Structure formats: C-alpha cells, structure tokens
Amino acid sequence: MDVCRIYRTKAARGAISGYTRSMTTSPPRILIADDDPVGRQIAQHLLEYAGYLVDAVGDGRTALHALSQRRYVLLLLDLKLPDMDGFSVAAAVVEGMWTEQRPWLVAVSALVGEGDEARYRTGGFDACLSKPLRRTSLIACVEAGIAQRPHLL
C-alpha cells in the first residue's frame, strides 16, 4: 500500500502541499529509528536526496537519547525495535514532551491494515507508512509532518 495515512486533524490531511525552504533556514531534521540497517539506509538516502537532514539509529533507547539532545521535526519509528517496541518509544515521547515540542510521530510497519490504524492512532502516532517505503509516500508524509510542526524548523 503506497499511502501515508495521517491522523489527528483535518488540517494535517490537507497539508501535503510541498515543502519549500528559504535560503536562510536550515533543512528540517528527521530522526529514523529502525533496527534493519538496509531499511534505515534506504530511508536515510531518500530523505537526504530530498534535502532533509537525517539522523538514523537502530534502537528505541538511542532514539529517545537523540530526541533529548536535538530537536527533530519528525520521527520515523519502526514498530519492531530490539530493545523497545515502537509503541513504547511513542508513549515515552508523548509523555515526556509538550505537544508543541514533540516531533511528528510516524509509525513504519509492514502491517498497515484497517484494524491496525486505530491502534497506531491510540498509540500516539500522527501518521503511518507501510513497508517497503516508497519515495512518494515518504516525502508526502514528511511534508505533512513539517506542515504540522513548522515551529520545530
């Protein structure tokens, strides 16, 4: 399924309009948390090629540490991490940050079905992407996240 499913607000659903950056601002910073090195590298390459700054980590604890050290506009979070599942990481982010400060949370999973969407939404995620990642849906999802978190740029 080549879709970015966006939750929360109607504004978020209409936000996929394209990110344009002025020459005076730095590119948005995105954090990828995925234990699969190949999947992590593909996502990082796609995002860097699109002009984003990307940090990538292989587990949940390292992702939480990275979030405490730097501001990210978006977190792409694999749901099956070795030390913590994606829901535990999302819960820690939601509990530990004000809504305005936290990055847009995007669940990344091979299991994105109708029944799973409600679970992602109640788990604190703003959107979800299905694996394998496709460039068009990945970039559209990132642009929607940036539109929802412009103050984090």
ChimeraX attribute file (.defattr): number of C-alpha atoms within 10 A of each C-alpha:
attribute: neighborCount
match mode: 1-to-1
recipient: residues
	/A:1	13
	/A:2	14
	/A:3	16
	/A:4	24
	/A:5	17
	/A:6	22
	/A:7	20
	/A:8	12
	/A:9	11
	/A:10	9
	/A:11	12
	/A:12	19
	/A:13	17
	/A:14	11
	/A:15	19
	/A:16	17
	/A:17	10
	/A:18	13
	/A:19	15
	/A:20	8
	/A:21	12
	/A:22	7
	/A:23	7
	/A:24	6
	/A:25	8
	/A:26	12
	/A:27	17
	/A:28	20
	/A:29	22
	/A:30	23
	/A:31	24
	/A:32	24
	/A:33	27
	/A:34	26
	/A:35	20
	/A:36	14
	/A:37	12
	/A:38	10
	/A:39	17
	/A:40	19
	/A:41	14
	/A:42	15
	/A:43	22
	/A:44	20
	/A:45	14
	/A:46	18
	/A:47	19
	/A:48	16
	/A:49	10
	/A:50	11
	/A:51	14
	/A:52	17
	/A:53	16
	/A:54	20
	/A:55	17
	/A:56	21
	/A:57	19
	/A:58	18
	/A:59	23
	/A:60	27
	/A:61	16
	/A:62	14
	/A:63	22
	/A:64	17
	/A:65	10
	/A:66	16
	/A:67	17
	/A:68	13
	/A:69	9
	/A:70	9
	/A:71	17
	/A:72	23
	/A:73	23
	/A:74	27
	/A:75	27
	/A:76	26
	/A:77	29
	/A:78	28
	/A:79	24
	/A:80	18
	/A:81	20
	/A:82	13
	/A:83	14
	/A:84	13
	/A:85	15
	/A:86	27
	/A:87	22
	/A:88	16
	/A:89	25
	/A:90	23
	/A:91	13
	/A:92	14
	/A:93	21
	/A:94	18
	/A:95	12
	/A:96	13
	/A:97	13
	/A:98	10
	/A:99	12
	/A:100	12
	/A:101	16
	/A:102	20
	/A:103	27
	/A:104	27
	/A:105	23
	/A:106	29
	/A:107	27
	/A:108	26
	/A:109	19
	/A:110	13
	/A:111	14
	/A:112	18
	/A:113	11
	/A:114	8
	/A:115	9
	/A:116	12
	/A:117	19
	/A:118	12
	/A:119	12
	/A:120	23
	/A:121	16
	/A:122	11
	/A:123	17
	/A:124	23
	/A:125	25
	/A:126	24
	/A:127	25
	/A:128	27
	/A:129	26
	/A:130	20
	/A:131	15
	/A:132	14
	/A:133	20
	/A:134	17
	/A:135	15
	/A:136	13
	/A:137	17
	/A:138	21
	/A:139	18
	/A:140	18
	/A:141	28
	/A:142	27
	/A:143	20
	/A:144	26
	/A:145	25
	/A:146	25
	/A:147	20
	/A:148	21
	/A:149	19
	/A:150	11
	/A:151	10
	/A:152	17
	/A:153	14
